Each structure stands twice: as structure tokens, then as C-alpha cells.
Amino acid sequence: MLDLGAGSCEFTNAIRARRRIAVDLNPDTKHHAADGVEVWTADSRHLPIDDSSVDTVFSSNFFEHLPTKDALLDTLREAHRVTVPGGRLVVLMPNIRYLAGRYWDYLDHHLPLTHLSLTEALGLTGYEVQRVVPRFLPYTVKDAALPIRPWMVRSYLRVPIAWRVLGRQMLVVAQSV
């Protein structure tokens, strides 16, 4: 499993996989990684990973930080290169269609994407989209009135109708073809 834009390794550290790889430009990522996680400080457009060596690429809240559409397409091509045939790419990210101006509240957001534009980019880079949930997770829990507990997250995920009301981030799953 490759976590692209791993940041503080929250996902990488929590997942069970035979091999866990965290890639991020931030050199501090290695300080957050659990034992057994391979950490690469690298640009997503030039991954230091062998061809067809990863079953799943996961990316959360990363693509919006890329500077251009070309950088996104290059990143997706690299993800495709390292993914085994039939492997998956799982993307969670803000869906600008449901955010209006809030998307731009973060200075490092550069690339506005909707579920439709991301789906198009995936098709252009060798992926077949399998699942699209345009409204999946809330945009952020940073300003939540209460501390977010694991049981709250589990409950939310069991009630898809809540996604339509609170969801501002998309979930897209694609398969490498």
C-alpha cells in the first residue's frame, strides 16, 4: 500500500498491509511513521518505487495541493506505473462543487477539482473508475464543536443519507487497466 501525500502518516500507520509506503515532500514525514513503514521524501511526479509493485495507492487531501493540472496528470501516471495491473487508486479530497469559497481558505490549495474532473483525469491516465461518491466526508472536523470520537466516525459512515447533507469531500475508487 502506497500513501501518496502521507503527511503525518495517520492512514499509513493505521492500515494493515504486507508493505506500507509513505511518500511526501515533507522530510518530517519520517518522524510520524510507525515502525515498518517505508518513507520516501519524493515528488509525486517522480516516485522512487518499482513498476507494478503496489496493490493500492491511497491519497487523501493531496491532489488539491498540486500546482497544475499537468502535475496532477503526471502524478496519476506515476501512480498507475507503480500499481499492479488491476490494482486500485483510492482518493479522498475536497469536492469544490460543494464548497464554494471555503476551498480557497487554505493558501496551499491550488487545483480545484470536482468528482467529474477527477474522473476525467483518471480516464486519461489509464484508470477505470469503479466508484464515485461526490459527497462523502465533511470538509473538515477542525472546527467541530465536540471532539470527534471513533464511534462518531463509524456511525456517520453507516448513514449514507448524512453524506448528502454533510459531505463536502469526494471518494473516488479506480482500477488500473
Secondary structure, 3 states (H helix, E strand, C coil): CEEECCCCCHHHHHCCCCCEEEEECCCCHHHHCCCCEEEEECCCCCCCCCCCCEEEEEEECCHHHCCCHHHHHHHHHHHHHHEEEEEEEEEEEECHHHCHHHHHHCCCCCCCCCHHHHHHHHHHCCEEEEEEEEEEECCCCCCCCCCCCHHHHHHHHCCHHHHHHHCCEEEEEEEEC
